[in-house]
Amino acid sequence: MSRYRPPSPPKSAYITHEGAQTLLSELKYLWKEKRPAVTESVREAAAQGDRSENAEYIYGKKQLREIDRRVRYLEKRLEVCTVVDRLPADQSRVFFGAWVTIEDESGEQRTHRIVGPDELDHDPAYISIDSPVAKALLKKQEGDEAMIRLANSEKTYFIEAIEYRPISV
């Protein structure tokens, strides 16, 4: 049996202004604060002598590799991302950045914001523009139905409200 996994599909290259600022602040924190602190602790651990059995040194080097990996990812991702910093002309339809209130057949309402794939951990109400729910909602208007295909069934949602909040740049 092979361990080969096909590459994941590319992520959408859109990000909200708030999401871009969050990623930039994370990059700045990792590069300016966290990495120098970990580098100093590795330097102190290395000064203690034998490095092969020094757990502080080994763990510090591992931490530096993880920080460097995340910094490289953030730098590359921010280069390719397109920051969406203006509202759409037609605000009666669902587009990137919209807050959408949907209701299922049982009457349960939920509100989601359609954002880029890099912003999902910022708020539990955020859904990725690449998700099946967001793809079903895009370009719909209030009162429209959105059919979402699940593994072995389909679910229908009704769009109750669409809201765009002002962008603070």
N, C-alpha and C positions, 0 to 999 in steps of 0.2 A: 504494500500500500504506500502510495506516495504522500509526501507532506506538502506537495505543491498547492498553493492557493493562487487563484487568478488575482491580478491586481484589482484593487477596489476602483470603482468609477471615480473620475475626478470630481472634486467638490466644486460647487458654484463659486465664482470669484467675486461675489457681492458681499458687502459688509456695511452695516449702518455706521454712522459717525460715532455713536456711543461705543459700539463694538471695537472700532478701530482705535479709539482712545484707550479702551481697556487693554487691548493687546499691546499698544505702545507703552503704557504704564507698566505692564508686566515685563516687557523687554527691558525697560529702563531699570526696574527693580532688580532683575536677575543680573544684568551687566554691571550696574553701578554699586549695588549694595550686597547682594547675596554672594556673587562670585568672589569679590575681594575678601569677604569674611571667611568663606570656605577655603580659599587659597592660603590665607593666614593660618588657619587651623591645620592645614596640611603641612605647611612650612614648620610649624611648631612640633607636629607629630614626627616629621622627618628628622628633626634635630635630636630626637630621643635615641637615635641609634638604629638598631636592626629593623629594617622596613618589612621584611618578609613575614614577621609575626606581629606586626603593629596594627591592631584592628582600627585604631583611629586614622592611621595613614591610609589603609586600604579603603575604609569607608569614605574618607574624604576625597580620594581619587575617584571613586565611583560617583560620588555626588557631583564632582566637577564635570565628569563625562555627561551626566544627566542634564546639568545646567547648560553645558555647551550644546547638547543636542536640541534642547528646547529653544535656546537663543537662535541657532541656525534655522530651526523650523519657523519661528516667529519672523525672522528677517526675510526669509524666502516667501512666506505667506503674505506678509504685508506688501511685498513688491508686486505680487500678482493680483491682489485684491482691488476691486473698484469700490470706492467709498460712495455710497448713495446718500447724498447730503441735501436733497431737495425732494419736495413732495410731487407726486404725479399730477399731471394736468387734469385727468379725470378721476376725481376722488370718490366717485360713486361705484367704482370697481375695485376688486382686490388686486393689489400689486405688492411688491416688496416693501416691507416696513409697515404694512397695515395691521391694525388691531381688528380682529374679526371675531364676532360673537356668533357661535354656531349652536344649533339645537338638534339633538337626535330625535328618533321616533318616539322615545319614551318621555320627552319633554325636558331632558337634562341639558342645561346650557353650560357652555365653556367659552372662555375668551382666550384667543391665541394671538401672538404677534409673529408674523412671517419675517424671519431674519436669516442671515448667512449661517453656514454650518459651523463657523468658529465661535458663535455667540451663544450656543445652547446652554452652557453651564452658568450663564449670568442670571437667568430667571426661569422658573419652571413653566411659565406660560409661553415661552418662546418655542417655536417650531422651525425647523430648517426648511428653506425654500426647496431643498431636494427631497423632502419627505412626501410620501403619498398623499397625506392630508393637504399639505400646501399646494401640491400640484393640482389636486382636485378643486381647490378654492380659487386659484389664480384666474383672473379676468371675469369672475362671477360678480353679480350685483346682489343687493339686499333682496330677499325673497326667493332667490334661486336655490335650486337643490344641487348638492354636490354628492356624487356617488363615489364611495371609496371602496376599492376592492381589497378584501382581506385574504388570508391564506385559502379559506374554503367558503367564504361568503362575501356578501356586499353589505355596506352600511350606508344609509342615506342621512345626510345632514342638511339642515335648512339654514341659510345665512340670515341671521337676525339683524346684525348691525355691522357696519364698516366704519372705522374711525382712523384718521391720520392725526397724530399729535405733532405739534410744531417741533422742528428740529433745532436744537440749540448748538450752533457752530461756534 
